[in-house]
Amino acid sequence: MGALPIRKNDQVQVIAGRDKGKSGRVLEVVPEKKQVFVEHVNMIKRHTKPNPSKQIRGGILEKEGPIHVSNVALVCSECGPTRFQHRQMADGKKVRVCTKGHILDK
């Protein structure tokens, strides 16, 4: 199973599902399941028991749930949500480039 095209700390926008239109930063990538966790998107409630030895208070916690990588689009700083390609620079470095030619990797 290869690496996913979306990486941690990328800016993405949700293009399908309950949270369509929301955007945020990728917090975590799970390549085995092809899923990503996006900041403030797909919020789920988790009922947690208190555990004083681990400093856990308990109650209902809200946290981000996973989203399939096909339901998010990478956001170009100049174009907005876009598809992208991989290109090799003159110095041999591989970068991601949006469809209009702007380099997405810093």
C-alpha positions in Angstrom: 0.0 0.0 0.0 1.5 3.3 -1.1 1.7 6.6 0.6 -1.4 8.9 0.4 -1.3 12.1 -1.6 -2.6 14.1 1.4 -0.1 14.7 4.2 -0.2 15.9 7.8 -0.6 19.7 8.2 -2.0 20.1 4.6 -5.0 22.4 4.2 -8.0 20.5 2.8 -11.6 21.0 2.0 -14.4 18.4 2.4 -16.0 17.8 -1.0 -18.6 15.1 0.0 -20.6 14.0 3.0 -22.2 15.6 6.0 -19.5 18.3 6.4 -19.3 19.2 2.7 -17.8 22.7 2.2 -15.9 22.8 5.5 -12.1 23.2 5.4 -9.3 22.6 7.9 -5.8 21.3 8.6 -5.0 17.6 8.5 -4.2 16.4 12.0 -3.5 12.7 11.3 -3.2 10.4 8.3 -4.0 6.7 8.4 -2.6 5.2 5.2 -3.7 1.6 6.0 -7.4 2.6 5.9 -6.9 5.6 3.5 -8.4 8.0 6.1 -7.5 11.4 7.4 -8.5 13.4 10.5 -9.3 17.0 9.7 -9.5 19.8 12.3 -13.1 20.6 13.4 -14.6 18.3 10.7 -16.7 15.2 11.3 -16.9 15.8 15.0 -18.1 12.8 17.1 -19.1 12.5 20.7 -17.1 10.0 22.9 -18.5 9.0 26.3 -15.5 8.5 28.6 -15.4 7.1 32.1 -13.3 9.1 34.6 -9.9 7.7 35.5 -8.2 9.6 38.3 -4.9 7.7 37.9 -4.5 8.9 34.3 -5.9 12.4 35.0 -8.9 11.8 32.8 -12.0 13.7 33.9 -14.7 11.8 32.1 -18.0 12.9 30.5 -18.9 13.5 26.9 -15.9 14.6 24.8 -16.0 15.9 21.2 -13.2 14.9 18.9 -12.6 14.6 15.2 -13.6 11.4 13.4 -11.9 9.9 10.3 -12.8 10.9 6.7 -11.9 8.9 3.6 -9.2 10.5 1.6 -11.4 10.5 -1.5 -13.9 12.9 0.2 -11.3 15.7 0.7 -9.5 18.0 -1.8 -6.2 19.7 -1.3 -6.5 23.5 -1.1 -4.1 25.6 -3.2 -3.4 29.0 -1.6 -4.1 30.7 -4.9 -6.8 28.6 -6.6 -8.8 27.0 -3.8 -9.7 23.3 -3.7 -8.0 21.6 -6.6 -6.6 18.4 -8.1 -2.9 18.1 -8.3 0.0 16.3 -10.0 3.4 15.2 -9.1 6.3 16.9 -10.9 10.0 16.6 -10.6 12.0 19.9 -10.3 15.3 20.6 -12.0 17.2 19.8 -8.8 15.5 16.3 -8.7 13.1 17.1 -5.9 9.5 15.8 -6.4 6.7 18.3 -5.6 2.9 18.5 -5.8 1.6 21.0 -8.4 -2.0 22.2 -8.7 -3.7 21.9 -12.1 -3.0 25.6 -12.9 0.7 25.1 -12.2 1.2 26.6 -8.7 3.6 24.6 -6.4 1.8 23.2 -3.3 4.9 22.0 -1.4 7.0 24.6 0.4 
